[in-house]
Amino acid sequence: MNTPLLIAASVIIPLFWGWGTHLLFAWIWPPQSARRVDHNDPQRPQGPPFDFQI
């Protein structure tokens, strides 16, 4: 096997492998779209996100 073919295979095969696994995982677990806030959802209380009192 000559060197340019080996270099091309070592570049192309991992690219296709990563793209294929990405498509497989995107098909198994589709990305969750951002959930839109409905009017009947409870609103967050105003104030700091954390309560630092111990």
mmCIF entry with sequence, helices, sheets and N, C-alpha, C, O atoms, coordinates in Angstrom:
data_MODEL
# 
_entry.id   MODEL 
# 
_entity.id                         1 
_entity.type                       polymer 
_entity.pdbx_number_of_molecules   1 
# 
_entity_poly.entity_id                      1 
_entity_poly.type                           'polypeptide(L)' 
_entity_poly.nstd_linkage                   no 
_entity_poly.nstd_monomer                   no 
_entity_poly.pdbx_seq_one_letter_code       MNTPLLIAASVIIPLFWGWGTHLLFAWIWPPQSARRVDHNDPQRPQGPPFDFQI 
_entity_poly.pdbx_seq_one_letter_code_can   MNTPLLIAASVIIPLFWGWGTHLLFAWIWPPQSARRVDHNDPQRPQGPPFDFQI 
_entity_poly.pdbx_strand_id                 A 
# 
loop_
_entity_poly_seq.entity_id 
_entity_poly_seq.num 
_entity_poly_seq.mon_id 
_entity_poly_seq.hetero 
1 1  MET n 
1 2  ASN n 
1 3  THR n 
1 4  PRO n 
1 5  LEU n 
1 6  LEU n 
1 7  ILE n 
1 8  ALA n 
1 9  ALA n 
1 10 SER n 
1 11 VAL n 
1 12 ILE n 
1 13 ILE n 
1 14 PRO n 
1 15 LEU n 
1 16 PHE n 
1 17 TRP n 
1 18 GLY n 
1 19 TRP n 
1 20 GLY n 
1 21 THR n 
1 22 HIS n 
1 23 LEU n 
1 24 LEU n 
1 25 PHE n 
1 26 ALA n 
1 27 TRP n 
1 28 ILE n 
1 29 TRP n 
1 30 PRO n 
1 31 PRO n 
1 32 GLN n 
1 33 SER n 
1 34 ALA n 
1 35 ARG n 
1 36 ARG n 
1 37 VAL n 
1 38 ASP n 
1 39 HIS n 
1 40 ASN n 
1 41 ASP n 
1 42 PRO n 
1 43 GLN n 
1 44 ARG n 
1 45 PRO n 
1 46 GLN n 
1 47 GLY n 
1 48 PRO n 
1 49 PRO n 
1 50 PHE n 
1 51 ASP n 
1 52 PHE n 
1 53 GLN n 
1 54 ILE n 
# 
_struct_asym.id          A 
_struct_asym.entity_id   1 
# 
_struct_conf.conf_type_id            HELX_P 
_struct_conf.id                      HELX_P1 
_struct_conf.pdbx_PDB_helix_id       AA1 
_struct_conf.beg_label_comp_id       THR 
_struct_conf.beg_label_asym_id       A 
_struct_conf.beg_label_seq_id        3 
_struct_conf.pdbx_beg_PDB_ins_code   ? 
_struct_conf.end_label_comp_id       ILE 
_struct_conf.end_label_asym_id       A 
_struct_conf.end_label_seq_id        28 
_struct_conf.pdbx_end_PDB_ins_code   ? 
_struct_conf.beg_auth_comp_id        THR 
_struct_conf.beg_auth_asym_id        A 
_struct_conf.beg_auth_seq_id         3 
_struct_conf.end_auth_comp_id        ILE 
_struct_conf.end_auth_asym_id        A 
_struct_conf.end_auth_seq_id         28 
_struct_conf.pdbx_PDB_helix_class    1 
_struct_conf.details                 ? 
_struct_conf.pdbx_PDB_helix_length   26 
# 
_struct_conf_type.id          HELX_P 
_struct_conf_type.criteria    ? 
_struct_conf_type.reference   ? 
# 
loop_
_atom_site.group_PDB 
_atom_site.id 
_atom_site.type_symbol 
_atom_site.label_atom_id 
_atom_site.label_alt_id 
_atom_site.label_comp_id 
_atom_site.label_asym_id 
_atom_site.label_entity_id 
_atom_site.label_seq_id 
_atom_site.pdbx_PDB_ins_code 
_atom_site.Cartn_x 
_atom_site.Cartn_y 
_atom_site.Cartn_z 
_atom_site.occupancy 
_atom_site.B_iso_or_equiv 
_atom_site.pdbx_formal_charge 
_atom_site.auth_seq_id 
_atom_site.auth_comp_id 
_atom_site.auth_asym_id 
_atom_site.auth_atom_id 
_atom_site.pdbx_PDB_model_num 
ATOM 1   N N  . MET A 1 1  ? 0.859   -1.193 0.000  1.00 0.00 ? 1  MET A N  1 
ATOM 2   C CA . MET A 1 1  ? 0.000   0.000  0.000  1.00 0.00 ? 1  MET A CA 1 
ATOM 3   C C  . MET A 1 1  ? 0.894   1.241  0.000  1.00 0.00 ? 1  MET A C  1 
ATOM 4   O O  . MET A 1 1  ? 1.787   1.370  0.838  1.00 0.00 ? 1  MET A O  1 
ATOM 5   N N  . ASN A 1 2  ? 0.651   2.135  -0.930 1.00 0.00 ? 2  ASN A N  1 
ATOM 6   C CA . ASN A 1 2  ? 1.540   3.292  -1.007 1.00 0.00 ? 2  ASN A CA 1 
ATOM 7   C C  . ASN A 1 2  ? 1.126   4.370  -0.007 1.00 0.00 ? 2  ASN A C  1 
ATOM 8   O O  . ASN A 1 2  ? 0.007   4.374  0.505  1.00 0.00 ? 2  ASN A O  1 
ATOM 9   N N  . THR A 1 3  ? 2.045   5.269  0.249  1.00 0.00 ? 3  THR A N  1 
ATOM 10  C CA . THR A 1 3  ? 1.869   6.248  1.322  1.00 0.00 ? 3  THR A CA 1 
ATOM 11  C C  . THR A 1 3  ? 0.732   7.240  1.083  1.00 0.00 ? 3  THR A C  1 
ATOM 12  O O  . THR A 1 3  ? -0.032  7.482  2.017  1.00 0.00 ? 3  THR A O  1 
ATOM 13  N N  . PRO A 1 4  ? 0.566   7.830  -0.103 1.00 0.00 ? 4  PRO A N  1 
ATOM 14  C CA . PRO A 1 4  ? -0.559  8.779  -0.261 1.00 0.00 ? 4  PRO A CA 1 
ATOM 15  C C  . PRO A 1 4  ? -1.921  8.136  -0.035 1.00 0.00 ? 4  PRO A C  1 
ATOM 16  O O  . PRO A 1 4  ? -2.828  8.771  0.504  1.00 0.00 ? 4  PRO A O  1 
ATOM 17  N N  . LEU A 1 5  ? -2.068  6.877  -0.445 1.00 0.00 ? 5  LEU A N  1 
ATOM 18  C CA . LEU A 1 5  ? -3.341  6.195  -0.215 1.00 0.00 ? 5  LEU A CA 1 
ATOM 19  C C  . LEU A 1 5  ? -3.553  5.945  1.272  1.00 0.00 ? 5  LEU A C  1 
ATOM 20  O O  . LEU A 1 5  ? -4.673  6.049  1.770  1.00 0.00 ? 5  LEU A O  1 
ATOM 21  N N  . LEU A 1 6  ? -2.476  5.614  1.977  1.00 0.00 ? 6  LEU A N  1 
ATOM 22  C CA . LEU A 1 6  ? -2.566  5.387  3.419  1.00 0.00 ? 6  LEU A CA 1 
ATOM 23  C C  . LEU A 1 6  ? -2.922  6.679  4.144  1.00 0.00 ? 6  LEU A C  1 
ATOM 24  O O  . LEU A 1 6  ? -3.738  6.670  5.065  1.00 0.00 ? 6  LEU A O  1 
ATOM 25  N N  . ILE A 1 7  ? -2.314  7.788  3.733  1.00 0.00 ? 7  ILE A N  1 
ATOM 26  C CA . ILE A 1 7  ? -2.622  9.086  4.347  1.00 0.00 ? 7  ILE A CA 1 
ATOM 27  C C  . ILE A 1 7  ? -4.066  9.478  4.058  1.00 0.00 ? 7  ILE A C  1 
ATOM 28  O O  . ILE A 1 7  ? -4.771  9.953  4.948  1.00 0.00 ? 7  ILE A O  1 
ATOM 29  N N  . ALA A 1 8  ? -4.508  9.284  2.823  1.00 0.00 ? 8  ALA A N  1 
ATOM 30  C CA . ALA A 1 8  ? -5.887  9.633  2.474  1.00 0.00 ? 8  ALA A CA 1 
ATOM 31  C C  . ALA A 1 8  ? -6.876  8.776  3.251  1.00 0.00 ? 8  ALA A C  1 
ATOM 32  O O  . ALA A 1 8  ? -7.901  9.276  3.716  1.00 0.00 ? 8  ALA A O  1 
ATOM 33  N N  . ALA A 1 9  ? -6.576  7.488  3.395  1.00 0.00 ? 9  ALA A N  1 
ATOM 34  C CA . ALA A 1 9  ? -7.479  6.610  4.139  1.00 0.00 ? 9  ALA A CA 1 
ATOM 35  C C  . ALA A 1 9  ? -7.507  6.991  5.617  1.00 0.00 ? 9  ALA A C  1 
ATOM 36  O O  . ALA A 1 9  ? -8.560  6.928  6.252  1.00 0.00 ? 9  ALA A O  1 
ATOM 37  N N  . SER A 1 10 ? -6.355  7.386  6.170  1.00 0.00 ? 10 SER A N  1 
ATOM 38  C CA . SER A 1 10 ? -6.317  7.735  7.589  1.00 0.00 ? 10 SER A CA 1 
ATOM 39  C C  . SER A 1 10 ? -7.013  9.066  7.863  1.00 0.00 ? 10 SER A C  1 
ATOM 40  O O  . SER A 1 10 ? -7.318  9.376  9.015  1.00 0.00 ? 10 SER A O  1 
ATOM 41  N N  . VAL A 1 11 ? -7.266  9.854  6.822  1.00 0.00 ? 11 VAL A N  1 
ATOM 42  C CA . VAL A 1 11 ? -8.007  11.107 6.999  1.00 0.00 ? 11 VAL A CA 1 
ATOM 43  C C  . VAL A 1 11 ? -9.489  10.902 6.701  1.00 0.00 ? 11 VAL A C  1 
ATOM 44  O O  . VAL A 1 11 ? -10.347 11.382 7.442  1.00 0.00 ? 11 VAL A O  1 
ATOM 45  N N  . ILE A 1 12 ? -9.790  10.191 5.618  1.00 0.00 ? 12 ILE A N  1 
ATOM 46  C CA . ILE A 1 12 ? -11.178 10.082 5.162  1.00 0.00 ? 12 ILE A CA 1 
ATOM 47  C C  . ILE A 1 12 ? -11.989 9.135  6.047  1.00 0.00 ? 12 ILE A C  1 
ATOM 48  O O  . ILE A 1 12 ? -13.135 9.433  6.386  1.00 0.00 ? 12 ILE A O  1 
ATOM 49  N N  . ILE A 1 13 ? -11.402 8.000  6.421  1.00 0.00 ? 13 ILE A N  1 
ATOM 50  C CA . ILE A 1 13 ? -12.163 7.011  7.193  1.00 0.00 ? 13 ILE A CA 1 
ATOM 51  C C  . ILE A 1 13 ? -12.614 7.570  8.548  1.00 0.00 ? 13 ILE A C  1 
ATOM 52  O O  . ILE A 1 13 ? -13.785 7.398  8.886  1.00 0.00 ? 13 ILE A O  1 
ATOM 53  N N  . PRO A 1 14 ? -11.754 8.235  9.352  1.00 0.00 ? 14 PRO A N  1 
ATOM 54  C CA . PRO A 1 14 ? -12.268 8.813  10.604 1.00 0.00 ? 14 PRO A CA 1 
ATOM 55  C C  . PRO A 1 14 ? -13.323 9.896  10.394 1.00 0.00 ? 14 PRO A C  1 
ATOM 56  O O  . PRO A 1 14 ? -14.226 10.047 11.217 1.00 0.00 ? 14 PRO A O  1 
ATOM 57  N N  . LEU A 1 15 ? -13.215 10.654 9.292  1.00 0.00 ? 15 LEU A N  1 
ATOM 58  C CA . LEU A 1 15 ? -14.244 11.665 9.026  1.00 0.00 ? 15 LEU A CA 1 
ATOM 59  C C  . LEU A 1 15 ? -15.601 11.012 8.795  1.00 0.00 ? 15 LEU A C  1 
ATOM 60  O O  . LEU A 1 15 ? -16.608 11.437 9.363  1.00 0.00 ? 15 LEU A O  1 
ATOM 61  N N  . PHE A 1 16 ? -15.624 9.970  7.954  1.00 0.00 ? 16 PHE A N  1 
ATOM 62  C CA . PHE A 1 16 ? -16.885 9.278  7.703  1.00 0.00 ? 16 PHE A CA 1 
ATOM 63  C C  . PHE A 1 16 ? -17.375 8.557  8.950  1.00 0.00 ? 16 PHE A C  1 
ATOM 64  O O  . PHE A 1 16 ? -18.580 8.473  9.187  1.00 0.00 ? 16 PHE A O  1 
ATOM 65  N N  . TRP A 1 17 ? -16.444 8.033  9.753  1.00 0.00 ? 17 TRP A N  1 
ATOM 66  C CA . TRP A 1 17 ? -16.817 7.344  10.987 1.00 0.00 ? 17 TRP A CA 1 
ATOM 67  C C  . TRP A 1 17 ? -17.478 8.333  11.952 1.00 0.00 ? 17 TRP A C  1 
ATOM 68  O O  . TRP A 1 17 ? -18.526 8.034  12.524 1.00 0.00 ? 17 TRP A O  1 
ATOM 69  N N  . GLY A 1 18 ? -16.876 9.495  12.132 1.00 0.00 ? 18 GLY A N  1 
ATOM 70  C CA . GLY A 1 18 ? -17.451 10.493 13.033 1.00 0.00 ? 18 GLY A CA 1 
ATOM 71  C C  . GLY A 1 18 ? -18.774 11.029 12.529 1.00 0.00 ? 18 GLY A C  1 
ATOM 72  O O  . GLY A 1 18 ? -19.696 11.251 13.314 1.00 0.00 ? 18 GLY A O  1 
ATOM 73  N N  . TRP A 1 19 ? -18.877 11.239 11.225 1.00 0.00 ? 19 TRP A N  1 
ATOM 74  C CA . TRP A 1 19 ? -20.126 11.743 10.653 1.00 0.00 ? 19 TRP A CA 1 
ATOM 75  C C  . TRP A 1 19 ? -21.233 10.701 10.781 1.00 0.00 ? 19 TRP A C  1 
ATOM 76  O O  . TRP A 1 19 ? -22.380 11.037 11.076 1.00 0.00 ? 19 TRP A O  1 
ATOM 77  N N  . GLY A 1 20 ? -20.882 9.435  10.558 1.00 0.00 ? 20 GLY A N  1 
ATOM 78  C CA . GLY A 1 20 ? -21.867 8.364  10.673 1.00 0.00 ? 20 GLY A CA 1 
ATOM 79  C C  . GLY A 1 20 ? -22.354 8.181  12.097 1.00 0.00 ? 20 GLY A C  1 
ATOM 80  O O  . GLY A 1 20 ? -23.549 8.008  12.333 1.00 0.00 ? 20 GLY A O  1 
ATOM 81  N N  . THR A 1 21 ? -21.421 8.220  13.057 1.00 0.00 ? 21 THR A N  1 
ATOM 82  C CA . THR A 1 21 ? -21.857 8.080  14.444 1.00 0.00 ? 21 THR A CA 1 
ATOM 83  C C  . THR A 1 21 ? -22.663 9.296  14.882 1.00 0.00 ? 21 THR A C  1 
ATOM 84  O O  . THR A 1 21 ? -23.594 9.162  15.677 1.00 0.00 ? 21 THR A O  1 
ATOM 85  N N  . HIS A 1 22 ? -22.322 10.480 14.377 1.00 0.00 ? 22 HIS A N  1 
ATOM 86  C CA . HIS A 1 22 ? -23.105 11.675 14.701 1.00 0.00 ? 22 HIS A CA 1 
ATOM 87  C C  . HIS A 1 22 ? -24.532 11.535 14.185 1.00 0.00 ? 22 HIS A C  1 
ATOM 88  O O  . HIS A 1 22 ? -25.488 11.849 14.895 1.00 0.00 ? 22 HIS A O  1 
ATOM 89  N N  . LEU A 1 23 ? -24.674 11.060 12.942 1.00 0.00 ? 23 LEU A N  1 
ATOM 90  C CA . LEU A 1 23 ? -26.018 10.871 12.393 1.00 0.00 ? 23 LEU A CA 1 
ATOM 91  C C  . LEU A 1 23 ? -26.779 9.795  13.151 1.00 0.00 ? 23 LEU A C  1 
ATOM 92  O O  . LEU A 1 23 ? -27.986 9.916  13.364 1.00 0.00 ? 23 LEU A O  1 
ATOM 93  N N  . LEU A 1 24 ? -26.075 8.736  13.560 1.00 0.00 ? 24 LEU A N  1 
ATOM 94  C CA . LEU A 1 24 ? -26.734 7.662  14.300 1.00 0.00 ? 24 LEU A CA 1 
ATOM 95  C C  . LEU A 1 24 ? -27.248 8.168  15.641 1.00 0.00 ? 24 LEU A C  1 
ATOM 96  O O  . LEU A 1 24 ? -28.391 7.894  16.006 1.00 0.00 ? 24 LEU A O  1 
ATOM 97  N N  . PHE A 1 25 ? -26.412 8.908  16.383 1.00 0.00 ? 25 PHE A N  1 
ATOM 98  C CA . PHE A 1 25 ? -26.848 9.413  17.674 1.00 0.00 ? 25 PHE A CA 1 
ATOM 99  C C  . PHE A 1 25 ? -27.925 10.477 17.526 1.00 0.00 ? 25 PHE A C  1 
ATOM 100 O O  . PHE A 1 25 ? -28.823 10.560 18.363 1.00 0.00 ? 25 PHE A O  1 
ATOM 101 N N  . ALA A 1 26 ? -27.854 11.297 16.473 1.00 0.00 ? 26 ALA A N  1 
ATOM 102 C CA . ALA A 1 26 ? -28.902 12.294 16.244 1.00 0.00 ? 26 ALA A CA 1 
ATOM 103 C C  . ALA A 1 26 ? -30.214 11.617 15.876 1.00 0.00 ? 26 ALA A C  1 
ATOM 104 O O  . ALA A 1 26 ? -31.286 12.162 16.140 1.00 0.00 ? 26 ALA A O  1 
ATOM 105 N N  . TRP A 1 27 ? -30.142 10.431 15.267 1.00 0.00 ? 27 TRP A N  1 
ATOM 106 C CA . TRP A 1 27 ? -31.362 9.697  14.925 1.00 0.00 ? 27 TRP A CA 1 
ATOM 107 C C  . TRP A 1 27 ? -31.942 9.013  16.161 1.00 0.00 ? 27 TRP A C  1 
ATOM 108 O O  . TRP A 1 27 ? -33.160 8.967  16.338 1.00 0.00 ? 27 TRP A O  1 
ATOM 109 N N  . ILE A 1 28 ? -31.047 8.473  17.031 1.00 0.00 ? 28 ILE A N  1 
ATOM 110 C CA . ILE A 1 28 ? -31.534 7.804  18.241 1.00 0.00 ? 28 ILE A CA 1 
ATOM 111 C C  . ILE A 1 28 ? -32.052 8.836  19.234 1.00 0.00 ? 28 ILE A C  1 
ATOM 112 O O  . ILE A 1 28 ? -33.175 8.716  19.724 1.00 0.00 ? 28 ILE A O  1 
ATOM 113 N N  . TRP A 1 29 ? -31.253 9.837  19.531 1.00 0.00 ? 29 TRP A N  1 
ATOM 114 C CA . TRP A 1 29 ? -31.645 10.900 20.458 1.00 0.00 ? 29 TRP A CA 1 
ATOM 115 C C  . TRP A 1 29 ? -31.710 12.212 19.693 1.00 0.00 ? 29 TRP A C  1 
ATOM 116 O O  . TRP A 1 29 ? -30.699 12.909 19.607 1.00 0.00 ? 29 TRP A O  1 
ATOM 117 N N  . PRO A 1 30 ? -32.862 12.578 19.133 1.00 0.00 ? 30 PRO A N  1 
ATOM 118 C CA . PRO A 1 30 ? -32.935 13.856 18.419 1.00 0.00 ? 30 PRO A CA 1 
ATOM 119 C C  . PRO A 1 30 ? -32.727 15.013 19.387 1.00 0.00 ? 30 PRO A C  1 
ATOM 120 O O  . PRO A 1 30 ? -33.163 14.933 20.535 1.00 0.00 ? 30 PRO A O  1 
ATOM 121 N N  . PRO A 1 31 ? -32.076 16.080 18.956 1.00 0.00 ? 31 PRO A N  1 
ATOM 122 C CA . PRO A 1 31 ? -31.841 17.216 19.855 1.00 0.00 ? 31 PRO A CA 1 
ATOM 123 C C  . PRO A 1 31 ? -33.159 17.836 20.296 1.00 0.00 ? 31 PRO A C  1 
ATOM 124 O O  . PRO A 1 31 ? -34.055 18.062 19.483 1.00 0.00 ? 31 PRO A O  1 
ATOM 125 N N  . GLN A 1 32 ? -33.266 18.104 21.570 1.00 0.00 ? 32 GLN A N  1 
ATOM 126 C CA . GLN A 1 32 ? -34.497 18.672 22.114 1.00 0.00 ? 32 GLN A CA 1 
ATOM 127 C C  . GLN A 1 32 ? -34.582 20.142 21.724 1.00 0.00 ? 32 GLN A C  1 
ATOM 128 O O  . GLN A 1 32 ? -33.663 20.917 21.985 1.00 0.00 ? 32 GLN A O  1 
ATOM 129 N N  . SER A 1 33 ? -35.675 20.511 21.106 1.00 0.00 ? 33 SER A N  1 
ATOM 130 C CA . SER A 1 33 ? -35.861 21.911 20.756 1.00 0.00 ? 33 SER A CA 1 
ATOM 131 C C  . SER A 1 33 ? -36.190 22.706 22.018 1.00 0.00 ? 33 SER A C  1 
ATOM 132 O O  . SER A 1 33 ? -36.715 22.163 22.990 1.00 0.00 ? 33 SER A O  1 
ATOM 133 N N  . ALA A 1 34 ? -35.877 23.981 21.986 1.00 0.00 ? 34 ALA A N  1 
ATOM 134 C CA . ALA A 1 34 ? -36.139 24.833 23.141 1.00 0.00 ? 34 ALA A CA 1 
ATOM 135 C C  . ALA A 1 34 ? -37.645 24.916 23.374 1.00 0.00 ? 34 ALA A C  1 
ATOM 136 O O  . ALA A 1 34 ? -38.416 25.243 22.472 1.00 0.00 ? 34 ALA A O  1 
ATOM 137 N N  . ARG A 1 35 ? -38.039 24.613 24.603 1.00 0.00 ? 35 ARG A N  1 
ATOM 138 C CA . ARG A 1 35 ? -39.463 24.570 24.919 1.00 0.00 ? 35 ARG A CA 1 
ATOM 139 C C  . ARG A 1 35 ? -39.997 25.990 25.047 1.00 0.00 ? 35 ARG A C  1 
ATOM 140 O O  . ARG A 1 35 ? -39.460 26.803 25.798 1.00 0.00 ? 35 ARG A O  1 
ATOM 141 N N  . ARG A 1 36 ? -41.048 26.273 24.313 1.00 0.00 ? 36 ARG A N  1 
ATOM 142 C CA . ARG A 1 36 ? -41.638 27.606 24.386 1.00 0.00 ? 36 ARG A CA 1 
ATOM 143 C C  . ARG A 1 36 ? -42.456 27.731 25.671 1.00 0.00 ? 36 ARG A C  1 
ATOM 144 O O  . ARG A 1 36 ? -43.099 26.777 26.109 1.00 0.00 ? 36 ARG A O  1 
ATOM 145 N N  . VAL A 1 37 ? -42.419 28.915 26.260 1.00 0.00 ? 37 VAL A N  1 
ATOM 146 C CA . VAL A 1 37 ? -43.133 29.159 27.509 1.00 0.00 ? 37 VAL A CA 1 
ATOM 147 C C  . VAL A 1 37 ? -44.594 29.413 27.182 1.00 0.00 ? 37 VAL A C  1 
ATOM 148 O O  . VAL A 1 37 ? -44.926 30.320 26.419 1.00 0.00 ? 37 VAL A O  1 
ATOM 149 N N  . ASP A 1 38 ? -45.450 28.611 27.759 1.00 0.00 ? 38 ASP A N  1 
ATOM 150 C CA . ASP A 1 38 ? -46.887 28.817 27.578 1.00 0.00 ? 38 ASP A CA 1 
ATOM 151 C C  . ASP A 1 38 ? -47.397 29.814 28.606 1.00 0.00 ? 38 ASP A C  1 
ATOM 152 O O  . ASP A 1 38 ? -46.716 30.143 29.577 1.00 0.00 ? 38 ASP A O  1 
ATOM 153 N N  . HIS A 1 39 ? -48.617 30.286 28.364 1.00 0.00 ? 39 HIS A N  1 
ATOM 154 C CA . HIS A 1 39 ? -49.174 31.263 29.299 1.00 0.00 ? 39 HIS A CA 1 
ATOM 155 C C  . HIS A 1 39 ? -49.594 30.611 30.610 1.00 0.00 ? 39 HIS A C  1 
ATOM 156 O O  . HIS A 1 39 ? -49.665 31.291 31.634 1.00 0.00 ? 39 HIS A O  1 
ATOM 157 N N  . ASN A 1 40 ? -49.870 29.320 30.604 1.00 0.00 ? 40 ASN A N  1 
ATOM 158 C CA . ASN A 1 40 ? -50.289 28.675 31.852 1.00 0.00 ? 40 ASN A CA 1 
ATOM 159 C C  . ASN A 1 40 ? -49.110 28.095 32.628 1.00 0.00 ? 40 ASN A C  1 
ATOM 160 O O  . ASN A 1 40 ? -49.315 27.423 33.639 1.00 0.00 ? 40 ASN A O  1 
ATOM 161 N N  . ASP A 1 41 ? -47.877 28.341 32.176 1.00 0.00 ? 41 ASP A N  1 
ATOM 162 C CA . ASP A 1 41 ? -46.720 27.899 32.945 1.00 0.00 ? 41 ASP A CA 1 
ATOM 163 C C  . ASP A 1 41 ? -46.502 28.844 34.126 1.00 0.00 ? 41 ASP A C  1 
ATOM 164 O O  . ASP A 1 41 ? -46.677 30.055 33.991 1.00 0.00 ? 41 ASP A O  1 
ATOM 165 N N  . PRO A 1 42 ? -46.124 28.299 35.274 1.00 0.00 ? 42 PRO A N  1 
ATOM 166 C CA . PRO A 1 42 ? -45.833 29.191 36.410 1.00 0.00 ? 42 PRO A CA 1 
ATOM 167 C C  . PRO A 1 42 ? -44.589 30.020 36.128 1.00 0.00 ? 42 PRO A C  1 
ATOM 168 O O  . PRO A 1 42 ? -43.579 29.502 35.653 1.00 0.00 ? 42 PRO A O  1 
ATOM 169 N N  . GLN A 1 43 ? -44.673 31.288 36.420 1.00 0.00 ? 43 GLN A N  1 
ATOM 170 C CA . GLN A 1 43 ? -43.536 32.175 36.187 1.00 0.00 ? 43 GLN A CA 1 
ATOM 171 C C  . GLN A 1 43 ? -42.521 32.013 37.314 1.00 0.00 ? 43 GLN A C  1 
ATOM 172 O O  . GLN A 1 43 ? -42.869 31.692 38.450 1.00 0.00 ? 43 GLN A O  1 
ATOM 173 N N  . ARG A 1 44 ? -41.249 32.245 36.962 1.00 0.00 ? 44 ARG A N  1 
ATOM 174 C CA . ARG A 1 44 ? -40.196 32.179 37.983 1.00 0.00 ? 44 ARG A CA 1 
ATOM 175 C C  . ARG A 1 44 ? -40.356 33.328 38.963 1.00 0.00 ? 44 ARG A C  1 
ATOM 176 O O  . ARG A 1 44 ? -40.640 34.455 38.555 1.00 0.00 ? 44 ARG A O  1 
ATOM 177 N N  . PRO A 1 45 ? -40.180 33.059 40.244 1.00 0.00 ? 45 PRO A N  1 
ATOM 178 C CA . PRO A 1 45 ? -40.231 34.168 41.205 1.00 0.00 ? 45 PRO A CA 1 
ATOM 179 C C  . PRO A 1 45 ? -39.050 35.104 40.991 1.00 0.00 ? 45 PRO A C  1 
ATOM 180 O O  . PRO A 1 45 ? -37.940 34.672 40.681 1.00 0.00 ? 45 PRO A O  1 
ATOM 181 N N  . GLN A 1 46 ? -39.312 36.383 41.163 1.00 0.00 ? 46 GLN A N  1 
ATOM 182 C CA . GLN A 1 46 ? -38.250 37.368 40.989 1.00 0.00 ? 46 GLN A CA 1 
ATOM 183 C C  . GLN A 1 46 ? -37.289 37.295 42.168 1.00 0.00 ? 46 GLN A C  1 
ATOM 184 O O  . GLN A 1 46 ? -37.687 36.987 43.291 1.00 0.00 ? 46 GLN A O  1 
ATOM 185 N N  . GLY A 1 47 ? -36.036 37.580 41.899 1.00 0.00 ? 47 GLY A N  1 
ATOM 186 C CA . GLY A 1 47 ? -35.037 37.553 42.958 1.00 0.00 ? 47 GLY A CA 1 
ATOM 187 C C  . GLY A 1 47 ? -33.780 36.851 42.474 1.00 0.00 ? 47 GLY A C  1 
ATOM 188 O O  . GLY A 1 47 ? -33.704 36.424 41.322 1.00 0.00 ? 47 GLY A O  1 
ATOM 189 N N  . PRO A 1 48 ? -32.793 36.732 43.357 1.00 0.00 ? 48 PRO A N  1 
ATOM 190 C CA . PRO A 1 48 ? -31.551 36.067 42.965 1.00 0.00 ? 48 PRO A CA 1 
ATOM 191 C C  . PRO A 1 48 ? -31.804 34.582 42.720 1.00 0.00 ? 48 PRO A C  1 
ATOM 192 O O  . PRO A 1 48 ? -32.701 33.996 43.326 1.00 0.00 ? 48 PRO A O  1 
ATOM 193 N N  . PRO A 1 49 ? -31.026 33.978 41.845 1.00 0.00 ? 49 PRO A N  1 
ATOM 194 C CA . PRO A 1 49 ? -31.249 32.560 41.562 1.00 0.00 ? 49 PRO A CA 1 
ATOM 195 C C  . PRO A 1 49 ? -30.878 31.643 42.716 1.00 0.00 ? 49 PRO A C  1 
ATOM 196 O O  . PRO A 1 49 ? -31.370 30.517 42.796 1.00 0.00 ? 49 PRO A O  1 
ATOM 197 N N  . PHE A 1 50 ? -30.010 32.117 43.615 1.00 0.00 ? 50 PHE A N  1 
ATOM 198 C CA . PHE A 1 50 ? -29.614 31.295 44.748 1.00 0.00 ? 50 PHE A CA 1 
ATOM 199 C C  . PHE A 1 50 ? -29.882 32.048 46.041 1.00 0.00 ? 50 PHE A C  1 
ATOM 200 O O  . PHE A 1 50 ? -29.814 33.276 46.093 1.00 0.00 ? 50 PHE A O  1 
ATOM 201 N N  . ASP A 1 51 ? -30.188 31.288 47.074 1.00 0.00 ? 51 ASP A N  1 
ATOM 202 C CA . ASP A 1 51 ? -30.370 31.879 48.400 1.00 0.00 ? 51 ASP A CA 1 
ATOM 203 C C  . ASP A 1 51 ? -29.108 31.583 49.197 1.00 0.00 ? 51 ASP A C  1 
ATOM 204 O O  . ASP A 1 51 ? -28.843 30.434 49.552 1.00 0.00 ? 51 ASP A O  1 
ATOM 205 N N  . PHE A 1 52 ? -28.334 32.621 49.476 1.00 0.00 ? 52 PHE A N  1 
ATOM 206 C CA . PHE A 1 52 ? -27.039 32.415 50.101 1.00 0.00 ? 52 PHE A CA 1 
ATOM 207 C C  . PHE A 1 52 ? -27.108 32.358 51.622 1.00 0.00 ? 52 PHE A C  1 
ATOM 208 O O  . PHE A 1 52 ? -26.076 32.245 52.284 1.00 0.00 ? 52 PHE A O  1 
ATOM 209 N N  . GLN A 1 53 ? -28.309 32.435 52.180 1.00 0.00 ? 53 GLN A N  1 
ATOM 210 C CA . GLN A 1 53 ? -28.417 32.350 53.636 1.00 0.00 ? 53 GLN A CA 1 
ATOM 211 C C  . GLN A 1 53 ? -28.244 30.899 54.073 1.00 0.00 ? 53 GLN A C  1 
ATOM 212 O O  . GLN A 1 53 ? -28.784 29.978 53.460 1.00 0.00 ? 53 GLN A O  1 
ATOM 213 N N  . ILE A 1 54 ? -27.478 30.722 55.146 1.00 0.00 ? 54 ILE A N  1 
ATOM 214 C CA . ILE A 1 54 ? -27.237 29.364 55.666 1.00 0.00 ? 54 ILE A CA 1 
ATOM 215 C C  . ILE A 1 54 ? -28.035 29.178 56.945 1.00 0.00 ? 54 ILE A C  1 
ATOM 216 O O  . ILE A 1 54 ? -27.984 28.110 57.556 1.00 0.00 ? 54 ILE A O  1 
# 
